[in-house]
Amino acid sequence: MNQHSAPSGKIKHALSVSREADFAAWYQEVIAEADTVEESGVRGCMVIKPWGYGIWERIQQIMDARIKEAGVQNCYFPLFIPLSYFAKEAEHVEGFAKEMAVVTHHRLIGDGKGGLVPDPDAKLEEPLVVRPTSETVIGAAMSRWVQSWRDLPLLTNQWANVVRWEMRTRMFLRTSEFLWQEGHTAHADRSDAMDETLRALEMYRSFAEDVLAMPVIAGEKPENERFPGAVATYSIEAMMQDGKALQAGTSHYLGTGFAEAAGIRYQDKEGTQQICHTTSWGVSTRLIGGVIMTHGDDDGLRVPPAIAPQQIVILPMLRDDDGDAALLTYCEELRAALAKQIALGERTRVLLDKRPGKATQKRWAWVKKGAPLILEIGGRDATGGQVSVLRRDRLWREDGKVNFAAMARDGFLERASAELEDIQRSLHAEATGRRDANIERGVSTLDGLAEYFAENKRYPGWVELGWSRPTGAALEEVVAKLKALKLTIRNTALNAPAPGGTCPFTGAPAVETITVARSY
Amino acid sequence: MNQHSAPSGKIKHALSVSREADFAAWYQEVIAEADTVEESGVRGCMVIKPWGYGIWERIQQIMDARIKEAGVQNCYFPLFIPLSYFAKEAEHVEGFAKEMAVVTHHRLIGDGKGGLVPDPDAKLEEPLVVRPTSETVIGAAMSRWVQSWRDLPLLTNQWANVVRWEMRTRMFLRTSEFLWQEGHTAHADRSDAMDETLRALEMYRSFAEDVLAMPVIAGEKPENERFPGAVATYSIEAMMQDGKALQAGTSHYLGTGFAEAAGIRYQDKEGTQQICHTTSWGVSTRLIGGVIMTHGDDDGLRVPPAIAPQQIVILPMLRDDDGDAALLTYCEELRAALAKQIALGERTRVLLDKRPGKATQKRWAWVKKGAPLILEIGGRDATGGQVSVLRRDRLWREDGKVNFAAMARDGFLERASAELEDIQRSLHAEATGRRDANIERGVSTLDGLAEYFAENKRYPGWVELGWSRPTGAALEEVVAKLKALKLTIRNTALNAPAPGGTCPFTGAPAVETITVARSY
């Protein structure tokens, strides 16, 4: 474990489980203690709480602006998809997934025993599937909207909930219902569609790095990991603090297969009917899980300032006496002054937390939520024009005490924006350093892989190696061998240098570099 | 029909059906021609197209800011609600609605004939209902979140899709799936919950007036129109251009019934367990239907600038020759200059529409969509520093020509913001004038009502009259009499003066004023 600071013996961390001791249990604790999400009592479905949903709103807002900037227009398509649409897809798509929620009735009726049952008289003629993704229903709309070359490219996106019936669920990472955006585009030819596929991938890569402070490798998935029916699938892959990979976003070049099935055709400038090339791309609430497992520490979550619902939290140390009024006035003026500032290109988000409760309890609640800057203001601070500032990413002093810094109010006002920007950079640098330190490039045989991951059970990280890019049955063999080691091929980095040597799986000359890892 | 301007003989309107000739057919035409929404091919579900969805995004953005300003926090709750939650509700709620989409299976399987069917081996033990509204599932979360008086008030909201199985659907107005926000709050006592109920109502009233430019009457629904289980239901009611009322938002004081069913209790300052009082309130994509039927005219939609996805559209009159480059530069500079301005408190939204196509075709497309200001720029305008401006709300000149005004570019830049603000005001004034002119206050008997609505088939408007506020069986009788005339009681305006005279239904003294109307 690449601990971020401080000799740990002296420190009493805010969480009861450390990442080192039990990463899975730590994750459960941090999502609960940071007030982000909880099990809903409905199988595999989340209740996303205000702090977690606030992070999602920030992700949505910034991503949506970038999507629109690329000329993509938001629409909304139906939640329900008739069964027959999927039958068409099942026909042409190998590996078609079948775990979906199926609506079969449209009315409830009393069961005569005080309960309710689906009314047998209200059975749907054609069952409806709750969308797991919307290629089919959006394809049907595109076939109506695209007539001529003038209508292309057709660039659409929707923000929506989708449902995939998952056997084992984990909040944010794999849930039956999740929130996402799905971009769907139609193009005149392969080249234009491929450009869009890679544009979306690059949008995700830079978003992950700049906004989430989460370093990723953008690259192409191997054939066996393609979206069913896609010609090429690309992903961004992030390394979590247990060394596992998280696929954090995908972009697919779908070729003409989906357009054929949906009938998305256009008349070109010469008057000839042509088939469209389509793409789709998406990121989801899974990103929040990625942020937690990238930036969380043994004291809770650390939210990068760019997506923190509140970047600065002001805690007045109220004493239920006559001094409170002046203290609150001082804090409110501080809040107002900070709220006028610009950090990371936007107005600073500041909360004055006046709720009842003990100041230290409130401090630790905000530490666990991961607010980037926490200010504690007492009566003497107010009188003396001081503030007491805690950077969440530098929580502990060497001596094991909480790292509050007292400073003049005006001095803090001058540097608050720079401080937030520095936290954003620091979190990114820390995660990038950890990621880079944990990519192994010295393994070049299957035995070597087995050994490496056997030795490094706790923090295995990733292995980068050259391979011969086998396909079909030869690839299946490689996948099976890796699966026996609980490993998967993540992707082929777009910018990876050509490898030397031979492929450890096939013995043929290596032609490209892949990343191999355990994964979520 | 309260036509907005111009002697109609000379004018060739952009739509083929007028409001006067057939309001329902006009509505169908305007939603299609304005590119707002279309039938999805999935029963009663919408495909909301970019222009329609853009209006919804504007509504969301402004409403969301007002919701947050009131201290309400956004969350996200599950799409699916276990059947047993509804059984609990069905027990305590009379008039419990049963038309819902029911999920009974979680997997598809081949039927052996190339099709797919729900897998009989994947039948859910407990069916799941697709949320028609979320009182039950949010109540369950609130019962976990509320422990002490310190947790109150608990103010939550979610933006979500909901499903109600509707027999007859009409795009935006009544659809099986729709988008909405639903606020859910828990309070320590009746007074605090009632304050919140009325705060939400006032938020909706001012939003409708200021943002949608849609005048409404805010008031209490009669007992028979209450949300099932509510103690009091309030609504805003808007008059459409066919004189019918549209319920455009509701706010419910739920008393303690829902809290009892869900177990939302708190310990008060004295340490005693108390039951919470709850509220819920919502507006939906139905608002877009209201905007269309309030502001649309025989040339299409007119979008109030506050919610127009694009407020100013610049159409360069391209000629596919050497002059195009200079023309585009001129237009781009104009766009950039306008985009820096502030109108209605926000940056102006300006589109330079460079898509291929004839300028007049594009003009009429934007007229039908209802962009508030349309600029046509030809080569000579560019050379002479001119612009040609069309206000969508003053489309025709007296002589039947399109009402373009030529003016100096700089002069237009100076007044563009004021022009947008004037359009916002004008639309509101026009709709308010029409609404006020069509409220009849001279009817005081049931026969009078029958006569009034029989006479005025085409534009009946509303009748305001005093009544004795009967309840129970006496109210049912009134409702039945009105139903025979295809009329309903809309609400009792909050600010209505106490009426004189006797109740036309019961003969008892009138105690409050109600609005009676046909409705959507």
Interface residues (C-beta under 8 A of the other chain):
Chain A: E38 S40 G41 V42 R43 C45 M46 V47 I48 K49 P50 Y53 G54 W56 E57 Q73 N74 C75 Y76 F77 P78 L79 F80 I81 P82 L83 S84 F86 A87 A90 E91 K98 E99 M100 A101 V102 V103 T104 H105 H106 R107 L108 I109 G110 G114 G115 L116 V117 P118 D119 P127 L128 V129 V130 V137 A140 A141 R144 R150 T156 A160 N161 V163 W165 S176 E177 L179 R355 P356 G357
Chain B: E38 S40 G41 V42 R43 C45 M46 V47 I48 K49 P50 Y53 G54 W56 E57 Q73 N74 C75 Y76 F77 P78 L79 F80 I81 P82 L83 S84 F86 A87 A90 E91 K98 E99 M100 A101 V102 V103 T104 H105 H106 R107 L108 I109 G110 G114 G115 L116 V117 P118 D119 P127 L128 V129 V130 V137 A140 A141 R144 R150 T156 A160 N161 V163 W165 S176 E177 L179 R355 P356 G357
